[in-house]
Amino acid sequence: MNRGQQRGTTERSQVRRAELIAIGRRLFADTSYDALSMDDIAKQAGVAKGLIYYYFESKRGYYLAIVEDSVAELVARAAGELELPPAERVHRTVDSYLHYAEHHQAAYRTIVTGGIGSDAEVLAIRDTVREELVATIAEGAYGRRTLPPLARLALIGWLSGVEGATLDWIGTLRTPGRPGREELGALFVRQLRATLAVIGEFVPECPAPPPLPGTPAFTVPGPAPAAAPVVFPAASGPGPGHSPGSADLAPVT
């Protein structure tokens, strides 16, 4: 076989592998991992079971390839629009993230929750996604992908909240009054702005970026004013004909 034939064979193999992954994503979107056997997968995919083993070696290998493919799409959507100004890019990142979750619910749940129980490899893939998304937010906010540890932890905390809220949101798609993607995205961006403002206070080398034109800046409020002293009636009980006086309202010291 010459080089041209080898290249053609490799390209066909890549196309076939991608087709099997696309089929698997549809199958696992509606059915849990444990509920599908390799016989079921082969039958529904319309291929010989041996073909799946040829490309992925096992059911688990097939499943992990599907998860990795889903992750790659999520990251590509969230990290796109490189030519946009930093602040607008952050908005697009959040919207793309929610768009993916809304239209690929099963894959999103697998990525965020770790898939099969507490599968170490799937959890490692999830952690890779988190780090990539945090790096994308950092690049949009600060123009760099690496952050000091405290700033990184703050963004991980924000992202964890986004994951939990998004899981709840995609589970209520038919609920009346459910917020739309734009509304939820605006909420997440507002929370992110607050997080970036706090990071700017604790990590001076990461000042909060300016907001998009036409949107108000977010500032961290200063200390709340001291509360007025709590007052109680004086310890002695009122006698006959007694009327409240200054002693009854003396501040507690």
Sequence and secondary structure as in RCSB ss.txt:
>XXXX:A:sequence
MNRGQQRGTTERSQVRRAELIAIGRRLFADTSYDALSMDDIAKQAGVAKGLIYYYFESKRGYYLAIVEDSVAELV
ARAAGELELPPAERVHRTVDSYLHYAEHHQAAYRTIVTGGIGSDAEVLAIRDTVREELVATIAEGAYGRRTLPPL
ARLALIGWLSGVEGATLDWIGTLRTPGRPGREELGALFVRQLRATLAVIGEFVPECPAPPPLPGTPAFTVPGPAP
AAAPVVFPAASGPGPGHSPGSADLAPVT
>XXXX:A:secstr
  HHHHHHHHHHHHHHHHHHHHHHHHHHHHS TTT  HHHHHHHHTS HHHHHHHHSSHHHHHHHHHHHHHHHHH
HHHT  TTS HHHHHHHHHHHHHHHHHH HHHHHHHHH TTTT HHHHHHHHHHHHHHHHHHHHHHHS S   HH
HHHHHHHHHHHHHHHHHHHHTTTTSTT   HHHHHHHHHHHHHHHHHHHHHH TTS      TTS          
     B   SS   TT    GGGG B  
